[in-house]
Each structure stands twice: as structure tokens, then as C-alpha cells.
Amino acid sequence: MRRRVGPRRAGRAEPFRGALVAVVLCFVVTLSLSEVSSITTAGASTSRSSTLAAYDAPYLGAPSTTGPAVVSVVASVNGNGYYVLRSNGNVDAYGAPSYGSLAAGSLPLGATATGIALDPTTGGYWIVSSNGTVQGFNAPFLGEPRIPSRGWGQHPAAVAIAAAPDGAGYYVLRANGAVGAYGVKGHGSLGGHLYYRTTAPVVAVALAVDPTTGGYWIATSTGDVANFDAPNEGSPRASAHGTYNNVPVSALAAVASGTGYYVLRANGAIDSFGVTSHGSLASSKTMPEGGFASALAVDPTTGGYYEAVDVTPLDGYFNPLRALTSLVPQEIDQGVDYCASGPIYALGDAVIENLYDPGWPSGVFISYRLTSGRAKGLYVYVAENITPKVAIGEHVTATTVVGEVHDAKTCLETGWGDPPASPEQAAGHLEYNGKNSTAYGLNFSSLLQALGARPGLPQSYGPPGPVPSSWPTW
């Protein structure tokens, strides 16, 4: 029942190019998770599985939906295949030689792999993780940002990596828009001007290098694209060629010719800027139910592209945070804290039990009882700075929006709840002393990570004890 928000950063935001367009509500389209087929969409030959679609690019396979979430994809230099990165650092190679993955269990608690970049000289690749570590696989290590483990608000995470076109080095993008250059010349960044803007912490999510100029583009979750020594081709939020629609941007990919780029959004839509569209999961209405379009890579041979989907259902549960913009994981205490904006979904099939409690910030404490899956009968709460969008007694599913996070400068908290009572409480609240992570908070963060969400950040003081032996683990 407290809020911690990272410190404000000095300076004014550098304006983005173009006028803002009006936004409308986002939408969800569905497909059976097991469907695999070939179709023709907008003239584009398309092959897809539930985790990856190929548009005018050779489809060579995809990871299953049972493993860790898909977070990034990169095409090989000669166009003979591609690599898919999962949140645990595992790399799946399709049509291209494998050079290894992050060692199992090597990522510290609360960290995930976030990006992969191909070394055009060796054919190997670099993997960056949210804690700023960079590891090369048949590619030279040239440096990395040093990110303390005390929270994204204070120390923005690494969210993407991109290689220089001549193979001399790479760039690492952080959530505040800062870019670190390693072995190459920097071209500027959004830096602290972006992370805490006037109305919200607008989070940088993607980086693409212009193969012609050597500069780069930075995309934010809220639909802006900023250019640095690269031509301004537009953005979903500031161009007649795209409509932001309040749907988060998740990836950015440049074409080999340097004539433009594609912007991917969470609902599977792909906006084209200076280049030709080859279709998308959104345009063909084939986005997997509960999925989040998480990665995009251009095939250098055909000019088509690969669209990857984070769709990791577990016992019928899906990532409830998938439609939030400016998502900034914060501490794990009784539950998991996030700063964000937008809709938050139910975890799975459930019944709404409660909406309000005056003891919590903003008086909001939405709780629902799960009616299916491994955690059937347990209660989930979503509290603080949220407007409820459901009613008590309502039956909901993983595609039901339970609340709207109404101010990205504030935070929400979500986790396991006690059965309805007055006052409403988080599960294991008696374990919380104001500065520790409870076992229930850590357990819920593990579930969110298993579903493809960024986990919360453990506090330095651990839990006084474990969850009950009957409690599900993830």
C-alpha cells in the first residue's frame, strides 16, 4: 500500500517528428494456437506457426509454445535462415548454424534475455539481457552497460541490441532511450529526455541500424520513431502511413537496402515506412488468442520478413500485461509492482470477487478467483491506480480487460490475494515488513515470467519462509 516511482530526470523531451494522431481502443484477434497453414495475404506468400510467421521469406520452423517466451528474432546475413531468442537466453537456429545460447540458469533472478544481433563479419551473434550483460557467440565481446540491480525506474534496463552494418561493433538500447556504442561511433540517443516526460515514462523498446548511413532509429512503446543520422520515414503515431491506435509498439526492423523500416505492434500489425508491406498477423486476422507480437526481422535476400509471437499459455493462463505501454517492472513485495499505461487482462478463467478497498491507493483492489488451471481456486488481485472495467460476479477469461491503468507515472500492483475480506489483503501480507519480497510475490513474478511478461525486481531482503507446499510453482 505504497508507491515507489523512479526519480524524475532533468531536461525536456526532444520532440518527435510529425503531428500526433487520435487514438482509439486496441483490439484482439484470435486463432487456434495449434493452427499451421499457408495463405496469401495482400499478395504476400505467408507461412506461419503459432510462434512465428514468414511473409515473403522462407519459413524454416519455429519454437513450440511450451517453452520460454519468444523475445527476438534475427535473419542470417546470407538469407539462409534465422535465429529465435527466448527470454531465458536460449537460441533456436533454423537453416543457419547454431553458435550456442546463454548457459541455463545464468541470468540472475528478475533478468531476462531481451535482444539478439547478428555479427555480419563472423556470422555469429550477440545476446543482450535486461541487466545489461552482452555475450558474444562466435562474435567478439566489445563491452556492455553496467546496470545495478535496484530497479528499472532508477537504472533503466537494456531492451535491444543492433549491429553496425560493417561488423565493427554493436549498439545497446536502454529503456530510457540511451544508446551505448561498443566498437563503433555513437549517433546520439533519447536518453533521460525520454524516460520521464511530462505525462508518462515513455519507454524505448526497439533499435534498428540504417545500413546506408550507419545511423539508427529508436522506437518507443507509444508509437514514436526517432531518427539519428538516418532519414525520418515516419512512425505509427506521427504519420499518415500508420495509425497507433493505442496498441504498444514492440519491434523495429530496417531493410537491407536502407530505404526504410517496418514497425511491429503488439496486436500483430506491421506498419511500413519507405518500404513495401508484405502482410501481417493483424491484417490476415490470424493473431493467436492471448498472443503478443514480440519480434520482427527482415530477410536480406527476399526483402520479406519474419514476425514472432510471444504466446506461452500455461494451464490456460496468458500474459495479463501484454497490452500495456511504457511497462516498467518495479519491486517485488506482496505482489509485483509495474509502472505502465493501458489495459490489463485477467490471467485466465475466473470470477470477479471484489473491486474496491479504501485502504489501498486510489481505493482500487480488483480480485478474482481462478476457476481453471493449476491455480484453480486461488485469488489474484490487481490494485492501485487502475479503473475497474468489470463487475462483481462477472465471469471473465484471459481476453477480458479487468482494468485500465490510467496514469503511466503511477504504478499498479498485482499478485496472489487472500480470500475476500475486509480489509482486502494480499496473500502472505503478514510476511511483509515494508522492504522485503514475500514468497507469494516471488511466486507470482515467476508465473508472469513464465507467461512472457517481464518479471519484477526482487528486493535485497528475501522472504521469511516459502509458500505452502500445496501452492503451485512455475
N, C-alpha and C positions, 0 to 999 in steps of 0.2 A: 504494500500500500504506500509506495513511494515512487518517485520518478527520478531516474538519473539520465541525463542527456549530455552528450559530449560537449566540450567547450565551443563557443562560437569563435569563428575565425574572422580576423580583421579583413577589411577590404570589401569592395563592391564586386559583384559578379560581372564578368565580361559578357556583354550582350551577345546573344546568338543572332545569326543572320536570318532575316525574314520575319514576317508577322506571324503571331500566334493564330491558330485556327480554333474554332469552337470544338469542344469535346463532347462526346456522347457516351452512353453506357457501353461497356465492353460486353462481349457475348462469348458463349461457349458452344462449340460444335462437337459432334460425337462420332465415334466409330468403335466397333467391337475391337478390343485390344488384340485379338488373335488374327485379324484380317490382314492378309498379304496379297497384293494384286498388282497388276499393271494397267494403267489407264492413259488416256490422252487428255490433257488439260491445257486449254489456251494454246494449242499447237505444240505442247511440250510432252515428250515421251517421259513417262514417270513410273518408277518402281519404288515400292516402299514396304517397310515393315512397321511395327508399332513404335520402334525407336529411331528409325532413320528413313528418310525419303530421298530419292535421287531424281533430279529434274534435268533432263538432257545431259546426264552424266552417268557413267556406268555404275550400276548397283552391284556390289560385290558381297553384301552381307551386312549384318547389324547385330549389336549386342541384344541379349534377351532382356525382358522386362523384370527379371527376378534379381538382377544384380544391383549394385550401387548406381545412383543416378548418373545419366549422361550429362556432362557439363561442357564439352568442347569437341570439335572435330576439325581436322586439317587434311587437305589433299596433298599427295606427294608431288614433288616438283615436275616429274615427267608425266603425270596424269595416269599412272598405272595403279592407283589405289588411294587409300585414305586411312587415317588413324582416328579412333574414337577414344576420348578420355573420359573416365568415370571419376566420381567425386572422391573415391578412395585412392586415386592416383594410378589405377590400372589402365593400361593402354591396349586396346584391341586393334590389331592390324588387319586390313582387308586388301589383298592384292599387292601389298607392299611389305618389305622385310620388317620384322619386329626388332627393336633395339632395347626392349625392356620396359619396366614400369617402376613406380615407386615401391620400395620394399613394404610388404604387408605390415601394418601397424606402425609405420614410420612417422605418420602425421600425428602431432600432438592433439589431445582432446580439444575439440572446438575448431579445428582447422580442417579444410578440405582442399583438394586439388581444384584449381579454377581455370587453368588455360594451358594450351599446348601450341607450340610454334615450330615450324619445320626449318631446319638449317639448310638453305639451298645449296651450300657447298658440299656438305658431307652426306646429306640425305637423312641425317639423324634428326633429333628433336629436343626441345627444352620443355620442361613442365614447371609451371609456377603454382604455388599453393597460397592460400589466403594469408598465411603467416609470413609471406614474403620470401620463402625459400625457392630457389631455382635450381633444378638439377638437369644436367645435360646427359643425353643418351646418344652416343656417337656424335656428340656436339660439344664444343668447348664451353666450360664454365667461365663466364666473364664478369660475374658479380650479381648482387641481389640486394633489394632493400632490406633493411633491418627493422622489423616491426615488433615492438613489445607486445606482450600478450594481455594487455589490460583493456581491451575493448576497441571496437571499430570507431566509436564516437571520438575517442582520443587518438587512436592510431589506426587510420583507415587501412583496410585490408587490400592486398593485391588481388585484382579481379580479372586481369587479362595479360597476355604476353603476345608480342608480334615481332617477327624477324625482319631485319633490314634486307632489302632485295638483293644486295651483293653478298650476303652471308657474313658480313663483318661483325655482326652482333645482334642485339635484340633490345626491345623496349618493354618495360613493365608498367602497366597502368594500375593505379590505386583508386579506391572508391571515391576519393575526394577530387579526382581528375588530375592528380600529379602523375607525371611520367618520368621514370628513371631510365637513362640511356646507358647501355653497357656495351662497350666496344664500338660505339657509334656516336654520332653527333646528335644532341637533343634538338628538338624544334619548338620547344615550348610546351606549356600544359595549362590546364584549367586550374589546377592546384586548389588552394584554400578558397579561391574566389567562388568555387562551385559548391563545395560540400555544405556550407551553411549559408544559403542565400536568404533573401528577405522573407520568403514564405515557407521554405522547406529545405531539408538536406537533400538536394538533388544528387543522386548517386551516379557516377560514371560506371558503365558496365562493359564497354567494348572498345577495342582499338584495332585499326586496320592501317597498314602502311601503303602509301601510294607508290607503286613500282616505277612510276615515271620520274617523280620529283624526289623520292626518298622521304618526303614528309608523311604526315599521317592524319587520320580522322579519329575523333573521340566521340562516342555515342553515350548518351545518358539514358537512364531508365524511363525518363519522362519525355522522350521523343526528340531531343535536340541532337544535332550533329555539328561539332565544331571542327574547323579545318586548320591545320598548322603546316605551312609550306606545301599545301595540297589544295586543289581547286574546290570551291564551295559548290556542291551539286544540289544541295537541299537536304531536307530532313522530314520525317513524318509529321513533325509539329509545325514546320515553317515552310511548307511547300505545297503547291497545288498538285504535285505528283503523289502525295501521300496524305493520309488522314490519321492522326494519332489515336483518336477515339478512346483516350484514357486507358489504352492497353500497354503494359510495360514493354519497352524495347529490351531485348536480351542479347542480341549479337549484331555484328557488322562485318562484312566481307568485301574486299576490293577485287576487281577483275584484273587479270594478268596484264592486260593492255594499258591499265592505268586510266581508262576513260570514265570510271565511275565506281559505284559500290551499291551493295544491297543491304537493307536494314531488316532484321528479323524481329518480330514481336511475339509476345507470349502466347497469343492465340493461333500462331502458325502463319500469320500474314507476313508477306515479304514485300517491302517497298523498293522500287528500282529507281536509282538516281544516276542518269547519264548512261544507263545500260539497259539491255533488253530483259524483260521479265520472262521467266520460264515456268511460272506457276507456283503454287504453294499449297500447304495443307488447308489453309483457310479458304482459298479460292475454290478448291475442289471439295470442300466440306468433309474432309477426311481426318480431322484432328482427333486423336484418341481421347476418349472421355477421361477427364481429370488430368490430361497431359499438359505439359508446359514446353513450348518450343524453346530450346535452350542453346542451340549452336547452329552455325552456318559456315560452309566452306565452299569456295568456288573451284571447280575442276579446271586446271590451266589448259587442258587440251581441248575440251568441247565448249568451255565458257558457261556450261550449266553449273548446277550447284547441288550440295547436299544439305538437307535440313534435318537436324537431330532433335529428338524429343526426349525430355525427362519424363518418363511415365513409369514410376516404380510403385505400383499398387502393392499393399501388404495387408492381407486379410480383408480386402475391400476398402482399405483406407487410402486416401490420396493426400498429397501435399496441400494443406489448407491455406498456405501463404502464396500460392502460385500466381495470383493476380495482383499482388501488391507492388507498387512502385516505391523507389527510394528505400528499399528494405535494408535496414542496418541492424544486424544482430547485436544485442547488448548482453547483460549479465544473466546468468542462470541463478535464480534464488529459489523461491517457492515454485515458480514456473520458469518460463523463458521470456525475456523482455526483447522487444523489437521496436525500433522506430520505423515508420512506414506510412504509406497512404494507399487508400483503395479498399476493395472488398476482401473479406476473409471468409473462407468456406468452412463448412462443417468437415470434420475429419472423415466421417462415414455415416452410415445409417444410424439415426439417433432420434431422441425425443427431447424437445426443449423443456427444461425444468424451471429455469429462473432467468430473469433479465436484469434486475437491479438490486443493488445493496448500497445504502448511503455511506457505508464505511470505506468504500473503495473510491479512488479518484474518478471524478465525473459521475460517480454513483452507478457505474455500469459493471455488472457481473453476470454475463451470459453463461449459463451452464446447461449442458445437455448430457443425457445418459445414452451411451452407445448400446445399440441393440443387435449388433453382429460383430463378427471378428474375434480375434484373440482377447481383446479388452472388453468384450460384451459385459454390460452391467456396470462398468466404470464410468465416472463422470469427467467431462472435460470442461474447463472454464476458459472464457475469453473476456478480459476485463480491461478497464481503464481507457478512456479517450476513444470510445467506439460508440457509434449509433446503432442500436439493435435493428435488424431487418426481419426478425422472426417473432412469433408469438408463443407464449407458454402453451404447452401441449401439442405444438406443431411437430409433425413427423418430417424429418429432413434427411437428405442424402449428401454425398460428397460433392454434389454440384449445387447445393443450396448455399447462398450467401447468408451467413448468420449476422454479420455486422459490417459497418463501413468505418474504417479508420479515418477520422475526419481532419487530422492535422498532422502532417509528417514531422513537425518539430516536436511533437509529443510522442509518447510510446504506448504500446499495448503490452499486456502480459497474457500468456496462455500456458496452460498446464493441466495436471490432474487435479480434480476438485473433490472435496468431501461431498457426501450426500446432502441434498438441500436442507438448510437450517437457517437460523437467524442468530448471529450474522453468518453470511456466506463465507466459506473458508476454502483455501487451497488445501489439497491433501498434504498431510505431514507438516501443517503450519506450525506445530509445536516444536519442530526441529529447527525452525528458522530463528536466528539471533540477530538479524539485520545486516550481516556481512558474510554469510556463508551460502553455498549451494546445497540444497537439500537433495536427498536421494531421489525424491519424486521429480524434482526439477531436472536433474541429470537424466533420469529415465525418459522423461517426455522429450528432452532435447535429442536423445538418441533416436527416438521414434521419428521426430521431424527430419533428422538427417537421413534416416533410412528411407524416407519418402521423397528425398531430393531437396529438402529445404536446407538453407544454411543453418548450422547449429548455433546455439547460444554460446556464451563465453563463460567457462567455469570460474568461479571466484577462488581466491587463494585458500580460503578455508573450506574444507570438504564437508561432507555430510556426517552427522554424528552416528549414523547407522544406515543399513541398507533398506530397500523396500521389502515388504513381506515376501516370503519365499513363493507365495501363490501369485505374485504380481508378474505380468508378462514382461519379458525383456526383448530387446531389439538388437 
